[in-house]
Structure formats: C-alpha cells, structure tokens
C-alpha cells in the first residue's frame, strides 16, 4: 500500500522531480568545470557561485514554465509551433533579466573595481560563457519538456478520438433505436398506406422513409458534410408530414456556403425529433418547425425552432444531453448548445467554431 502511494506521488510530480534532478546535475557540472578556471565573473572565486547561479534560477524558471504550460488554460491549449516560440522567447527574456540582475549585484558586492571594469578578453569570454552556458542548458531542458508536451498531446488526442468514436457508436445506436422503433415504423407505414389513393404521395413517402433509414445504417464517420444531414433530415420530415398531414409545416433556411462544412454525425436529427416530441401547435393550430443554418464570422450556427414552449431552459431530455456530450468531445468549450423561449417559440441553437472554411475540432 505504501509503495502504491509513493508510486502515485512520483507519477504526479514526475516533471518536478525531473526538473530538480536535471538542474542538480547541471549545478554539479558547473562546480566541477570552474575548478579549471582562473577567473570567475562572480566572487568568491569558487565553483559554488556558478553552481548556484545556474541551478537555482534555472530550476525556479523551469518549474514556473511547467506550471504555466500544464495548469494555465490559456497556455495549455497552445499548438506545438506557437508553444515552442513562447518557450524560446521566455528563455531569452529570462536570461536577459538574469544578466541585468547579475551585473547589478556585481556593482553592489565587494568585487574589485578593476576586475569589474576589466577589458580582459579572457574574463569577458568567461562572463559570456556563463550566460551562454545557462541559455544552452535551458535549450536542452526545453527540448525534453517539449518532447513531453507533444507526447502528452498525442496521448490526449488518442484518448479523445477513442471517446469520439465511442460517442459516435452510441449516437448511431440511439439513432437506429429511434428509427426502427415499432411505433415509428408502424406510424410511418400507416401514414403511407393512408395515401393509397394518391400514388405520388405514396411514392414520395416511401422514398423519404427509405432515404432516412438508409442514412441511419450507412457507415458512420466522425465528421460529415452538413449537406448529408440535411438530406436525411428532409426524409425524416417528409415522413412526419404524411403523419401530421395539414397540422404541420416545416421550413428550411440554409445558406449555401455552409453545406460543405463538416459537422459531427447525428447532430441535427435529434434536435428536430425533440421539436416534434416537445412542441405544440401554435395559435393557428399548426405545429411549425424551422431549421436554419448559417455562418456568422468564424462561427457556424445551427438552430431548430418550434411552436410551443418547453418547461425549463435545459429541456429536451436525453437527446439534447447526448448532443451536449458530443459537442464537448469534439470542440470542448468552443461549442455551445442553448435552449431559449421567445414569443411562444422554442429555439435550440448550436454554435460551432469555423477555421479557414472547415470546422475546427479536437
């Protein structure tokens, strides 16, 4: 039991332990190296000064950088290239600040004025070797740290992809369950049969049902063009129009430039299904559902509105909760789902980030 506790503590603080061990080795190396030097830029003339000058500030700076990159939300989401630039710039600024502090201390400490003002090339070279050596060792540490961050990102990416695939399978099972529920198929076939005196209506209803079912059993992809979902949605609504006859009206308002944007599979249909389930006829006795898709800046906005007001701002049951989880897996906090009521209408709005014409995703 004690070993497990120690093992857990070591795993939790492994970066801090690596940081301490790294700078301990650097300090000992500096101490050993200065034994062969005639002059050291900081008094007294011993390897202890350089050991402390490198090890302590280096350890504190690296520990601070680790905390920033691992714990600060703004730093932890940086991409690999930007993260490298931030790290290198921070190291250069740190060494520059350290040089200024060291020279200020040299003026205050009891160091020979002749030595401080010396233009001896050997002394100047050793001075810059001190600072350059620190920067070089910081670069070595940065290489290890960036390697760790990239490995962590790869691991998180694989875990997130596994979660996305699991969510996709669950969504497809939910979708299939909804599509092949006996009452849905029975109601759909009954609605088609009721149109037996209208061959065109029978053909349209059969095609709509076939298109919808074909979409539900198609090979799933994590992301698909919005056009595919809208086509399947038209089939689903086409079947519902036969069921509700004159008691239902639908409207699609879709900008053409959003059709090829790729979105998570099974995103729109549950919203429309909830509109049928929780909506109610308006003042004219009609259940109205409107589907709207548009872009505003770098955001793709998908909304489904229906007559009737739901109870509570987080209504919609399991379907909307599943979509919230799906959005969180693909986009994190960058995507939102809102339910609002206004003028006897209920709006369910999904906002997704768009980057360079494609949806950005985890």
NUPA-40463 format. One record per residue: x, y, z of N, C-alpha, C in turn. Coordinates in steps of 0.1 Angstrom, whole numbers, plus 2048, in hexadecimal, padded with zeros to 3 digits. Layout:
XYZXYZXYZ/...
% end
This chain:
8087F480080080080080980D800/81380D80881C81880982381A7FC/82780F7F582E8117E88248167DE/8188137DF80E8187D580D8277D7/80D82B7E480B83A7E78188417E2/82483B7E48308427DF8308427D0/82B8377CA82B8367BB8218417B5/8168427BC80D84D7B781285B7B9/81985D7C481F86A7C682A86D7BC/8328637B983D8657AF8378687A1/82C86179D826863790820871790/81A87679B81488379B81F88E79A/82A88C7A08358967A1841892799/83F88A78E84B88578785289177F/84B89B77B8518A67748598AE77E/8548B078A85B8B87948688B1798/8678A379987389B79D87D89C792/87989A78588289B77A8898A977A/8818B377C8868C177C8918C2787/88E8BD7938988BE79E8A58B679B/8A38AA7968AF8A27928B78A8787/8B08AE77D8B78B47728C08BF776/8BB8C877F8C28D47838CC8D078E/8CA8C57958D58C179E8E18BC796/8DF8B578C8EA8B07838F18BC77D/8E98C67788EF8D27728F78D977C/8F28DB7898FA8E27939078DB796/9068CD7989128C679B91C8C778F/9178C77839208C87779278D6777/91F8E177B9258EE77B92F8EF786/92D8E97929368E979D9438E2798/9428D779294E8CF78D9568D7783/94E8DE77A9558E576F95D8F1773/9588F877D95F90478196C902789/96E8F678D97B8F37939878F678A/9848F577D98F8F777499090576F/98790E77498791C76F990925779/99692E77399F93877B996943780/98C94777998395277D97594E77B/96C95178595E94F78495795D786/94D96077E94796D77E94197178B/93E96879493896B7A19419677AC/9439707B694B96C7C29429647CC/94895C7D49569587D595A94F7C9/96794D7C896C9457BD96A9367C0/95F9317BE95C9237C195191E7B7/9509117B694690C7AD93890D7B3/93790F7C092A9107C792291B7C1/9299277BE9229327B891B92F7AB/9229297A291D92679591291B796/91491279F90B9077A18FD90D7A6/8FE9167AF8F191C7B48EB9257A9/8F492C7A28F09367988E892F78D/8EC9227898E591B77F8D9913785/8DC90C78F8D29017948C590879A/8C79117A38BB9167AA8B291E7A1/8B792979A8AE9307918A8927786/8B191D7808AC9147768A190B77B/8A29067878988FD78D88B90578F/88C91179588091979787991D78A/88192178087B92577487491976D/87A90E76D8749027668688FD76E/8688FE77B85D8FA783851903780/85491077E84991977B84491776D/84D91476384891175683F905755/8448FA75D83C8EE75D82E8F1763/82D8F976D8208FC773817904769/81D90D76281691575981090D74D/8189047488148FC73C80A8F1740/80B8EC74C8038E17507F68E5758/7F68F075E7EB8F47677E3900761/7EA90975A7E39157557DB912748/7CE9147487C691073C7CA917730/7CF9247317D392B7257E092671F/7E99207277F591B7227F490C71E/7EC9057257EB8F67237E58F3715/7DD8FC70F7D78F97027DF8FE6F6/7EB9036F97F39086EE7F88FD6E5/7F88FF6D87FD8F56CE80C8F36CF/8118E96C981F8E56CA8288F16C6/8268F76BB82F9016B682E90D6BE/8229126C282191E6CA82791B6D8/82590F6DD82A90C6EA83990D6EA/8409086DF84E9086DE8539176DE/84C91F6D785092E6D684F9346E3/8449326EA8429386F884D933701/85192670185B92170A868927707/86C9286FA87992E6F787A93D6FA/8709446F78709536FB87095470A/86994C71186A94D72087894A725/87F94171F88C93D724896949721/89594F71589E95A71289B96671B/88E96971E88B974727890971735/88F9647398939607478A2962748/8AA95D73E8B995F73F8BD96D73E/8B69757368B99847358B698A743/8AB9877498A898D7568B3988760/8B797C75F8C19777698CE97E767/8D298175A8DE9887588DE99675F/8D299D75D8D19AA7638D29A9772/8CB99F7788CC99E7878DA99B78B/8E19927848EE98E7888F8999787/8F79A177D9009AD77C8FD9B7786/8F09B978A8ED9C27958F29BD7A2/8F29B07A48F79AA7B19079AC7B1/90D9AA7A591C9AC7A59209BA7A9/9179C47A691B9D17AA91A9D37B9/9109CC7BF90E9CD7CD9179C47D6/91A9B97D19239AF7D89319B47D9/9399B07E39479B57E59509AE7DA/94E9B27CE9569AD7C39609B87BF/96C9B47BC9769BE7B89719C67AC/9729D37AD96E9DC7A29769DA796/9839D779898B9D478C9869C7785/9829BD78D97E9B17869709B477F/9679BB78595A9BE77F95C9C6772/9659D07739679D87679719D375D/9769C77609819C175897C9BF749/9849C17409819BF7329889B272D/98E9AB73799599F73398C99572B/99099172098898971798497B71D/98E97672598C96972B98096A736/98197573E977977748969979741/96998273695C98472F957977729/96096F72395B96371D955959728/95B95973495695073E949956743/94796374393B96974792F96473E/931965731927961728925952727/93094B72A92F93C72B925939736/92694174191D93E74C90E93F747/90B94B7418FD94D73D8F9944731/90294372790093A71C8FE92C720/90692772A90591A72F8F7918736/8F292273D8E59207438DA91F738/8DB92872E8D19277238D291A71C/8DE9157198DF9087138D98FD71B/8DA8FD7288D48F37308C58F4731/8C19017308B290372F8AC8FD723/8B48FE7188B08F970B8AF8E970C/8B88E37128B88D57148AB8D171C/8A98D872789D8D572F8908D8727/8908E271F8848E57178828DA70D/88C8D470788A8C86FE8838BD705/8888B97118818AF7198738B271C/8718BF7208638C372485A8C3719/85E8C870D8568C87018538BA6FD/85C8B16FE85A8A36FB84F89D704/8508A071084689B71A8388A1716/8378AE71382A8B47108248AE703/82D8AC6F98288A66EC8238986EF/82A8906F78268826FA818883702/81788D70B80B88E7127FF892709/80289B7007F789F6F67F38936ED/7FD88B6E97FA87F6E17F18756E9/7F58736F67ED86A6FE7DF86F700/7DE87C7037D08827057C88816F8/7CF8836EC7C88836E07C38756DD/7CB86B6E07C685D6DE7BA85A6E8/7BB85E6F47B085C6FE7A48636F9/7A586F6F579A8776F07938716E4/79C86C6DB7978656CF78F8596D2/7948516DC78D8456E17808496E7/77F8546EE7738596F476985D6E9/76E8646DF7668686D476085C6CC/7688526CA7638466C375983F6CB/75B83F6D97518396E17448416E1/74584E6E17398566E17328556D4/73A8536C97348516BC72C8446BB/7328396C172A82C6C171E82D6CA/71F8346D57138366DE70883E6D7/70D8496CF7038516C86FC8496BD/7048406B66FE8386AB6F482E6B1/6F88286BC6EF81F6C36E28266C7/6E38326CD6D883A6D06CF83D6C4/6D68416B96D08446AD6C88396A7/6CF82D6A76C98216A26BD81D6AA/6BE81E6B76B381B6C06A78236BE/6AA8306BB69F83A6B96998376AB/6A28346A169C832693694825692/69981A69969280D69868980A6A4/6858146AB67B8116B666E80D6AF/6688036B465C7FD6AE6518086AC/64F8116B564581B6B36488256A9/6558286A765983269C65782B68F/65C81F68D65A81868064B81667E/64481268863680F68662E81C682/63182768962B83368662E838678/63B83667464083A66763983265C/63982565E63281C65462381F653/61D82165F60F82465F60C831658/61583B65A613848653614846644/61E83E63F62083B63161483462C/60F82A63360482262F5F782B62D/5F68356365EA83D6365E9846629/5F58466225F584E6155F4845609/5EE83960B5ED8306005E68355F4/5DD83E5F65D68445EA5DE84F5E4/5E98525E95F285C5E36008565E0/6028505D460E8495D161B8525D3/61A85E5D06258675D16298695E0/61F86A5E862286C5F762885F5FC/6238535F86298475FC6378455F8/63A8495EC6488485E76518525EE/64C85E5F06548685F8657864606/64C85E60D64E85A61A65784E61B/65684561265F83961266D83D610/67084660667D84A604683852610/67B85A61668086162268385862D/67B84E63067E84463A68A83C637/68C83862A6978306266A4838627/6A48456236B084E6246B484F633/6AA85163C6AD85364A6B3846650/6AD83B64D6B282E6526C082B64C/6C282E6406CF82C6396DA834640/6D78406446E084864B6E4843659/6DA83D6606DC83866D6E582C66D/6E58246626EE8186626FA81965A/6FD82565570982864D715827656/72182465072D82365773083165E/73183166B73383E672740844671/74185167074D85967174C86367C/75886668275786F68D75287D689/75688167D75288E67874D88C66A/74289366673C89165973789F654/7368A16467318AD6417228B0647/7208BC6497138C064E7088BC644/70B8BC6377028B962D6FB8AB62F/7048A16336FE8946366F4894641/6F689B64B6ED89B6566E08A2652/6E18AD64A6D58B46466CD8AB63D/6D38A36346CC89A62B6C4890633/6CB88A63D6C48806456B988664E/6BB8936526B189A65A6A589C651/6A78A064469B8A263C69389563A/69A88963A69387C63A68B87A646/69187D65268A87B65E67E88465F/67F89165B67489A65C66A897652/66E89164666488D63C65B882641/66087964965886E64F64F875659/65487E66164B88466B64088D665/64389265963889A65362C89164F/62F88564B62487C64861C878654/62387766061C87466C61387F671/61988C67161289767660989E66C/60B89A65F6028A06556028AF655/5F68B56575F48C36565F78CA663/5FB8C266D5FE8C867B60D8CC67D/6148CB6726238CD6746298D5668/6328DE66B6398E66616488E6665/6508E565B65F8E565D6658EF653/6718F56576788FF64F6878FD651/68E8FD64669D8FC6476A3909642/6AB91064A6B391C6466C1918647/6C891563C6D591063C6DE918632/6E891E6376F292562E6FA91B626/6FC91E619703914611711912615/71791C61B72691B61E72991362A/71E90E63172190563D71F8F663A/71A8F362E7178E562B7228DB62C/72E8E062873A8D76287428D7635/73D8DF63F7448DF64C7418D1652/74B8CC65974A8BE65F7478C066D/73D8B96717378B967F7368AB684/7358AA69273489C697727895692/72888869071D88168B711881696/7058806906F987F6996F888C6A2/6FA89769C6F98A46A46EB8AA6A3/6E68AB6966D98B36946CD8AB697/6CD89E6936C08966946BB8956A3/6C38936AD6BE8936BB6B78A16BE/6BC8AC6B96B68B96BC6A88BA6B6/6A68B56AA6998B56A36908AB6AA/69589F6AE68D8956B568889B6C2/6908A36C968C8A96D66818B46D3/6828BA6C76788C46C466B8BE6C2/66A8B26BB65E8AB6BA6598A66C7/6628A16D065E89B6DD6598A56E7/65F8B16E765C8BB6F26558C76EC/6548C86DF64D8D36D963E8D26DA/6378DD6D86288DD6D86238E66CE/6178E46C96118ED6BF6118FC6C3/6129056BA6119136BD6039186BD/6019256BC5F492B6BC5EC9276B0/5F29236A55EB91F6995E8910698/5EC9096A35E98FB6A45F48F369C/5FF8F96986098F26916168F1699/61C8E56996298E369E6338E7694/63B8F26976458F768D6538F4692/65B8F06896698ED68C6728F4681/67C8FB68668590267C6938FE67F/69A8FA6756A88F66766B090166E/6BA9076766C29126706D190F672/6D99106676E790E6686EE91A661/6F79206686FE92C66370C92D66A/71493666472193A66A72194866E/72794B67972995967E73795A682/73F96067A74D96167D75495367C/75A950687761943688758939690/74B93A69074293169773792C68E/73591F68E72A91868771F917691/71391C68D70891D6966FC914690/6F890A6976EE9016936E290269E/6D69056996CB9076A26BF90069D/6B78FB6A76AA8F56A46A08FB6AD/6969016A768B9086AF67E9016AD/6769006B76698FA6B665F9026BE/6529016BA6489086C26469006CF/6429086DA6409026E764D9056EF/64B9066FC6569097056598FD70E/6658F97106698EE71866A8F3727/6698EA73066B8ED73E6798ED742/67F8F874568D8F974A6968FC73E/6A29027416AB9057376B48FA732/6B48EE73A6BC8E37366B38D7733/6A88DA72C69F8CF7296A48C771D/69C8BD7186A18B570D6A58A7711/6A68A471D6A98977216B689271D/6B788471B6C387D7196CA88270C/6C18857026C78886F46D08946F5/6CB89F6FB6D38AB6FC6E08A9705/6DE8A170F6E989F7186F4897711/6F088E7086FA88670070188F6F6/6FA8996F17008A26E770A8AB6EF/7068AF6FB7108B770371D8B0705/71C8A370872889B70A72F8996FD/7298986F272F8966E67378A36E2/7318AF6E47378BB6E17438BD6EA/7428B96F774E8BB7007598B26FB/7578A66F676289D6F27698A36E5/7618A96DC7678AE6D076D8BC6D1/7668C46D976A8D26D976E8D86E6/76B8D16F176D8D66FE7648E2701/76A8EC7077628F870B7609016FF/7668FE6F37649076E77569056E1/74F8FB6E47418F96DF7378FA6EA/72B8FF6E67219016F07138FC6EB/70B8F96F46FD8F56F16F48FC6FA/6EA9046F56E190C6FD6D39096FA/6CB9097046BC9077026B6914708/6AE91B6FF6A79277046999286FF/69192F7066839317026809406FF/6799426F46769506F066A9516E7/6609586EB65495A6E364D94D6E0/64B9456EA6449386E864C92E6DF/6599316DE6629286D666D9236DE/6729176DC67D9126E26899106D8/6949166DC6A09156D36AB90D6DA/6B09036D26BC8FC6D66C78FF6CC/6D19066D16DC90B6C96E99056CD/6F09006C26FD8FB6C47079046BC/7129076C371D9106BD72A9086BD/7309076B173D9006B07479096AA/7549076AE75E9106A876290C69A/765915692769913684777919682/78091267B78D91767979191466A/79391E66379891D65578F91564D/78191764E77891064677490264B/77C8FD6557798F065A7768F2669/76E8E866F76C8E967D7788E4685/77C8EC68E7878E86977828DE6A1/78A8D46A47858CA6AE7928C56B5/78F8BE6BF79A8B96C87A18AE6C1/
% end
